[in-house]
Amino acid sequence: MNQKKLFRGLFYILGLLLLALGLTLNNKCGLGTSAMSTPAYFASLVWGVEFGDGMLVFYLLCVLVQLILKPRGEKLPVLAQILVCLVFTRVLNWMDRVVSIEPAQMGGKLLLLAAAILLTGIGVALNLNAKLIPNPGDGIIETLAQFFGKGKGITKNLFDLFCMTVTLVMGLVTGHFLWAVGIGTLLGVVGVGRVIAVFDRLCKPRLDWLTGLAPE
Protein backbone atom coordinates (compact mmCIF):
# COMPACT_ATOMS: atom_id res chain seq x y z
CA MET A 1 0.00 0.00 0.00
CA ASN A 2 2.77 2.43 0.87
CA GLN A 3 4.52 1.63 -2.41
CA LYS A 4 1.32 2.37 -4.34
CA LYS A 5 0.94 5.72 -2.57
CA LEU A 6 4.56 6.48 -3.44
CA PHE A 7 3.85 5.78 -7.10
CA ARG A 8 0.83 8.10 -6.98
CA GLY A 9 2.95 10.89 -5.56
CA LEU A 10 5.76 10.34 -8.07
CA PHE A 11 3.39 10.28 -11.04
CA TYR A 12 1.67 13.41 -9.72
CA ILE A 13 4.95 15.33 -9.41
CA LEU A 14 6.19 14.04 -12.77
CA GLY A 15 2.92 15.17 -14.35
CA LEU A 16 3.31 18.69 -12.97
CA LEU A 17 6.93 18.89 -14.18
CA LEU A 18 6.03 17.68 -17.68
CA LEU A 19 3.11 20.10 -17.79
CA ALA A 20 5.38 22.99 -16.79
CA LEU A 21 7.94 22.01 -19.43
CA GLY A 22 5.22 21.64 -22.06
CA LEU A 23 3.84 25.12 -21.33
CA THR A 24 7.35 26.57 -21.40
CA LEU A 25 8.18 25.00 -24.78
CA ASN A 26 4.83 26.16 -26.12
CA ASN A 27 5.82 29.73 -25.32
CA LYS A 28 9.32 29.31 -26.78
CA CYS A 29 8.10 28.07 -30.18
CA GLY A 30 6.71 31.53 -30.98
CA LEU A 31 3.48 30.23 -32.51
CA GLY A 32 1.14 31.18 -29.67
CA THR A 33 0.82 29.67 -26.22
CA SER A 34 -1.77 27.19 -24.91
CA ALA A 35 -5.32 28.57 -24.86
CA MET A 36 -5.69 28.67 -21.08
CA SER A 37 -2.32 30.41 -20.70
CA THR A 38 -2.96 33.20 -23.22
CA PRO A 39 -3.86 35.95 -20.68
CA ALA A 40 -0.73 35.27 -18.62
CA TYR A 41 1.50 35.00 -21.68
CA PHE A 42 0.05 38.24 -23.06
CA ALA A 43 0.93 39.96 -19.77
CA SER A 44 4.49 38.63 -20.01
CA LEU A 45 4.91 39.87 -23.59
CA VAL A 46 3.28 43.29 -23.22
CA TRP A 47 3.88 44.29 -19.60
CA GLY A 48 7.00 42.29 -18.77
CA VAL A 49 5.29 40.21 -16.08
CA GLU A 50 7.02 36.87 -15.53
CA PHE A 51 4.94 34.12 -17.10
CA GLY A 52 4.74 32.14 -13.85
CA ASP A 53 3.55 35.21 -11.96
CA GLY A 54 0.81 35.79 -14.53
CA MET A 55 -0.24 32.15 -14.23
CA LEU A 56 -0.29 32.50 -10.44
CA VAL A 57 -2.86 35.30 -10.70
CA PHE A 58 -4.87 33.26 -13.21
CA TYR A 59 -4.81 30.14 -11.02
CA LEU A 60 -5.80 32.08 -7.91
CA LEU A 61 -8.80 33.44 -9.83
CA CYS A 62 -9.65 29.84 -10.79
CA VAL A 63 -9.53 28.85 -7.11
CA LEU A 64 -11.74 31.82 -6.18
CA VAL A 65 -14.38 30.82 -8.74
CA GLN A 66 -14.33 27.25 -7.45
CA LEU A 67 -14.82 28.44 -3.87
CA ILE A 68 -17.84 30.47 -5.00
CA LEU A 69 -19.44 27.65 -6.99
CA LYS A 70 -18.62 24.62 -4.83
CA PRO A 71 -21.07 23.48 -2.11
CA ARG A 72 -20.01 24.35 1.43
CA GLY A 73 -18.77 20.86 2.24
CA GLU A 74 -16.47 20.77 -0.81
CA LYS A 75 -14.68 24.08 -0.36
CA LEU A 76 -11.82 22.98 1.91
CA PRO A 77 -10.11 20.64 -0.61
CA VAL A 78 -10.11 23.49 -3.14
CA LEU A 79 -7.86 25.54 -0.84
CA ALA A 80 -5.13 22.90 -1.24
CA GLN A 81 -4.86 23.98 -4.88
CA ILE A 82 -3.34 27.25 -3.70
CA LEU A 83 -0.23 25.44 -2.50
CA VAL A 84 -0.03 23.53 -5.79
CA CYS A 85 -0.24 26.69 -7.89
CA LEU A 86 2.34 28.49 -5.72
CA VAL A 87 4.89 25.71 -6.30
CA PHE A 88 3.93 25.10 -9.93
CA THR A 89 4.22 28.73 -10.98
CA ARG A 90 7.66 29.04 -9.34
CA VAL A 91 8.74 26.06 -11.46
CA LEU A 92 7.31 27.81 -14.53
CA ASN A 93 9.40 30.91 -13.84
CA TRP A 94 12.52 28.78 -13.34
CA MET A 95 11.98 26.83 -16.57
CA ASP A 96 11.31 30.02 -18.50
CA ARG A 97 14.77 31.25 -17.44
CA VAL A 98 16.75 28.06 -18.06
CA VAL A 99 15.12 26.85 -21.30
CA SER A 100 16.68 28.93 -24.06
CA ILE A 101 15.43 27.05 -27.14
CA GLU A 102 13.80 29.56 -29.48
CA PRO A 103 14.04 28.28 -33.09
CA ALA A 104 14.04 30.86 -35.88
CA GLN A 105 12.93 28.55 -38.72
CA MET A 106 9.33 27.40 -39.11
CA GLY A 107 10.37 23.73 -39.17
CA GLY A 108 12.03 24.07 -35.79
CA LYS A 109 9.07 26.00 -34.40
CA LEU A 110 6.66 23.25 -35.47
CA LEU A 111 8.86 20.51 -33.98
CA LEU A 112 9.04 22.40 -30.69
CA LEU A 113 5.27 22.90 -30.77
CA ALA A 114 4.75 19.16 -31.29
CA ALA A 115 7.01 18.40 -28.32
CA ALA A 116 5.13 20.97 -26.22
CA ILE A 117 1.74 19.45 -27.06
CA LEU A 118 3.03 15.93 -26.32
CA LEU A 119 4.55 16.89 -22.96
CA THR A 120 1.53 18.95 -21.94
CA GLY A 121 -0.88 16.13 -22.73
CA ILE A 122 1.16 13.50 -20.88
CA GLY A 123 1.62 15.85 -17.94
CA VAL A 124 -2.10 16.53 -17.63
CA ALA A 125 -2.90 12.81 -17.96
CA LEU A 126 -0.42 11.80 -15.24
CA ASN A 127 -1.64 14.58 -12.97
CA LEU A 128 -5.31 13.67 -13.36
CA ASN A 129 -4.77 9.91 -13.12
CA ALA A 130 -2.97 10.29 -9.78
CA LYS A 131 -6.28 11.59 -8.36
CA LEU A 132 -4.63 13.86 -5.81
CA ILE A 133 -4.87 17.69 -5.74
CA PRO A 134 -5.87 18.94 -9.20
CA ASN A 135 -4.08 21.77 -10.90
CA PRO A 136 -6.36 24.84 -10.57
CA GLY A 137 -6.75 24.87 -14.36
CA ASP A 138 -8.16 21.34 -14.25
CA GLY A 139 -10.10 22.04 -11.06
CA ILE A 140 -11.99 24.96 -12.62
CA ILE A 141 -13.06 22.81 -15.57
CA GLU A 142 -14.40 20.09 -13.29
CA THR A 143 -16.21 22.63 -11.12
CA LEU A 144 -17.80 24.45 -14.06
CA ALA A 145 -18.85 21.16 -15.65
CA GLN A 146 -20.54 20.03 -12.43
CA PHE A 147 -22.17 23.42 -11.78
CA PHE A 148 -23.67 23.79 -15.27
CA GLY A 149 -24.31 20.07 -15.81
CA LYS A 150 -22.13 19.84 -18.93
CA GLY A 151 -19.47 17.40 -20.06
CA LYS A 152 -15.85 18.16 -19.23
CA GLY A 153 -14.87 18.16 -22.90
CA ILE A 154 -17.29 20.87 -23.99
CA THR A 155 -16.62 22.81 -20.78
CA LYS A 156 -12.87 22.75 -21.50
CA ASN A 157 -13.45 23.97 -25.06
CA LEU A 158 -15.70 26.80 -23.91
CA PHE A 159 -13.28 27.84 -21.16
CA ASP A 160 -10.38 27.85 -23.64
CA LEU A 161 -12.50 30.05 -25.92
CA PHE A 162 -13.22 32.36 -22.99
CA CYS A 163 -9.51 32.70 -22.16
CA MET A 164 -8.63 33.46 -25.78
CA THR A 165 -11.45 36.00 -25.99
CA VAL A 166 -10.16 37.76 -22.86
CA THR A 167 -6.70 37.88 -24.42
CA LEU A 168 -8.01 39.24 -27.71
CA VAL A 169 -9.91 41.97 -25.86
CA MET A 170 -6.73 42.84 -23.96
CA GLY A 171 -4.93 43.01 -27.28
CA LEU A 172 -7.52 45.31 -28.83
CA VAL A 173 -7.46 47.63 -25.81
CA THR A 174 -3.66 47.86 -25.72
CA GLY A 175 -3.03 47.76 -29.47
CA HIS A 176 -1.09 44.47 -29.25
CA PHE A 177 -3.56 42.33 -31.17
CA LEU A 178 -2.87 38.57 -31.40
CA TRP A 179 0.40 38.74 -29.48
CA ALA A 180 -0.29 35.58 -27.49
CA VAL A 181 -2.74 33.72 -29.75
CA GLY A 182 -1.48 31.90 -32.83
CA ILE A 183 -1.66 28.70 -34.83
CA GLY A 184 0.06 26.92 -31.94
CA THR A 185 -2.81 27.90 -29.66
CA LEU A 186 -5.38 26.35 -31.99
CA LEU A 187 -3.33 23.20 -32.60
CA GLY A 188 -2.85 22.84 -28.85
CA VAL A 189 -6.61 22.93 -28.21
CA VAL A 190 -7.02 19.85 -30.40
CA GLY A 191 -3.67 18.15 -29.89
CA VAL A 192 -3.48 18.08 -26.09
CA GLY A 193 -6.84 16.38 -25.82
CA ARG A 194 -5.81 13.74 -28.37
CA VAL A 195 -2.54 13.08 -26.52
CA ILE A 196 -4.45 12.59 -23.26
CA ALA A 197 -6.87 10.18 -24.93
CA VAL A 198 -4.10 8.08 -26.51
CA PHE A 199 -1.98 8.09 -23.35
CA ASP A 200 -4.93 6.93 -21.24
CA ARG A 201 -5.76 4.18 -23.71
CA LEU A 202 -2.19 2.88 -23.72
CA CYS A 203 -1.03 3.55 -20.16
CA LYS A 204 -3.93 4.14 -17.77
CA PRO A 205 -4.60 0.47 -16.88
CA ARG A 206 -0.94 -0.03 -15.97
CA LEU A 207 -0.82 3.26 -14.03
CA ASP A 208 -3.97 2.38 -12.13
CA TRP A 209 -2.47 -0.98 -11.15
CA LEU A 210 0.78 0.62 -9.99
CA THR A 211 -1.02 3.29 -7.94
CA GLY A 212 -3.66 0.98 -6.46
CA LEU A 213 -6.49 2.81 -8.23
CA ALA A 214 -7.52 -0.10 -10.47
CA PRO A 215 -11.04 -1.38 -9.77
CA GLU A 216 -11.15 -4.50 -7.66
NORNORLIN-V814726 format. One line per field, one symbol per residue. ss: DSSP state (H for helix, E for strand, C for the rest). A space follows every 10 residues. Layout:
# NORNORLIN-V814726
ss: ???
This chain:
# NORNORLIN-V814726
ss: CHHHHHHHHH HHHHHHHHHH HHHHHHHHCC CCCCHHHHHH HHHHHHCCCC HHHHHHHHHH HHHHHHHHHC CHHHHHHHHH HHHHHHHHHH HHHHHHHHCC CCCCCHHHHH HHHHHHHHHH HHHHHHHHHC CCCCCHHHHH HHHHHHHHCC CHHHHHHHHH HHHHHHHHHH HHHHCCCCCC CCHHHHHHHH HHHHHHHHHH HHHHHHHHHH HCCCCC
